[in-house]
Amino acid sequence: WDIVSASAESVTFTLESTDMEEGYPGNLRAVVTFSIRGDTLAIEYSATTDKETVVNLTNHSYFNLRGHKDLGTIYDHEVQLFCDSYTPIDSVSIPTGEIASVAGPPFYFC
């Protein structure tokens, strides 16, 4: 990933992947922008390709909400997700394609 622009509020990266790199057809150009909007971290993705191919951009960052100097655990952190549904996975963690409701256990924490 290469930085293409940066400011106090955001940074934008691009990635160029050539046809058949890692077995995927098409020349791919992916763009991701991380920005701070008030007290919110926004992550925006886009991608273009010149052949039909699979693209599934995501983020797997983990944050210590206490700050980088705190060596404590994350066990008392709380997360709130505003969603009505999710995609279940199979026994080897592959999404099934089903769109399931988050209503009820194990996603209902109230």
Contacts in CASP RR format, 6 or more apart in sequence:
PFRMAT RR
TARGET T0000
AUTHOR 0000-0000-0000
METHOD contacts of the structure
MODEL  1
WDIVSASAESVTFTLESTDMEEGYPGNLRAVVTFSIRGDTLAIEYSATTD
KETVVNLTNHSYFNLRGHKDLGTIYDHEVQLFCDSYTPIDSVSIPTGEIA
SVAGPPFYFC
1 13 0 8 1.000
1 14 0 8 1.000
1 15 0 8 1.000
1 32 0 8 1.000
2 13 0 8 1.000
2 14 0 8 1.000
2 15 0 8 1.000
3 11 0 8 1.000
3 12 0 8 1.000
3 13 0 8 1.000
4 12 0 8 1.000
4 13 0 8 1.000
4 14 0 8 1.000
4 31 0 8 1.000
5 11 0 8 1.000
5 12 0 8 1.000
6 12 0 8 1.000
9 35 0 8 1.000
9 36 0 8 1.000
9 37 0 8 1.000
10 33 0 8 1.000
10 34 0 8 1.000
10 35 0 8 1.000
10 36 0 8 1.000
11 33 0 8 1.000
11 34 0 8 1.000
11 35 0 8 1.000
12 31 0 8 1.000
12 32 0 8 1.000
12 33 0 8 1.000
12 34 0 8 1.000
13 31 0 8 1.000
13 32 0 8 1.000
13 33 0 8 1.000
14 29 0 8 1.000
14 30 0 8 1.000
14 31 0 8 1.000
15 28 0 8 1.000
15 29 0 8 1.000
15 30 0 8 1.000
16 27 0 8 1.000
16 28 0 8 1.000
16 29 0 8 1.000
17 24 0 8 1.000
17 27 0 8 1.000
17 28 0 8 1.000
17 29 0 8 1.000
17 30 0 8 1.000
18 26 0 8 1.000
18 27 0 8 1.000
19 25 0 8 1.000
19 26 0 8 1.000
19 27 0 8 1.000
19 50 0 8 1.000
19 51 0 8 1.000
20 26 0 8 1.000
24 53 0 8 1.000
24 54 0 8 1.000
25 51 0 8 1.000
25 52 0 8 1.000
25 53 0 8 1.000
26 49 0 8 1.000
26 50 0 8 1.000
26 51 0 8 1.000
26 53 0 8 1.000
27 49 0 8 1.000
27 50 0 8 1.000
27 51 0 8 1.000
28 47 0 8 1.000
28 48 0 8 1.000
28 49 0 8 1.000
28 53 0 8 1.000
28 55 0 8 1.000
29 47 0 8 1.000
29 48 0 8 1.000
29 49 0 8 1.000
30 45 0 8 1.000
30 46 0 8 1.000
30 47 0 8 1.000
30 55 0 8 1.000
30 57 0 8 1.000
31 45 0 8 1.000
31 46 0 8 1.000
31 47 0 8 1.000
32 43 0 8 1.000
32 44 0 8 1.000
32 45 0 8 1.000
32 57 0 8 1.000
33 42 0 8 1.000
33 43 0 8 1.000
33 44 0 8 1.000
34 41 0 8 1.000
34 42 0 8 1.000
34 43 0 8 1.000
35 41 0 8 1.000
35 42 0 8 1.000
35 44 0 8 1.000
36 42 0 8 1.000
43 59 0 8 1.000
45 57 0 8 1.000
47 55 0 8 1.000
47 57 0 8 1.000
49 55 0 8 1.000
64 70 0 8 1.000
64 72 0 8 1.000
64 74 0 8 1.000
65 74 0 8 1.000
65 77 0 8 1.000
66 72 0 8 1.000
83 102 0 8 1.000
84 101 0 8 1.000
84 102 0 8 1.000
85 99 0 8 1.000
85 100 0 8 1.000
85 101 0 8 1.000
85 102 0 8 1.000
86 99 0 8 1.000
86 100 0 8 1.000
86 102 0 8 1.000
86 107 0 8 1.000
87 95 0 8 1.000
87 96 0 8 1.000
87 97 0 8 1.000
87 98 0 8 1.000
87 99 0 8 1.000
87 100 0 8 1.000
88 95 0 8 1.000
88 96 0 8 1.000
88 97 0 8 1.000
88 98 0 8 1.000
88 100 0 8 1.000
89 95 0 8 1.000
89 96 0 8 1.000
90 96 0 8 1.000
102 108 0 8 1.000
END
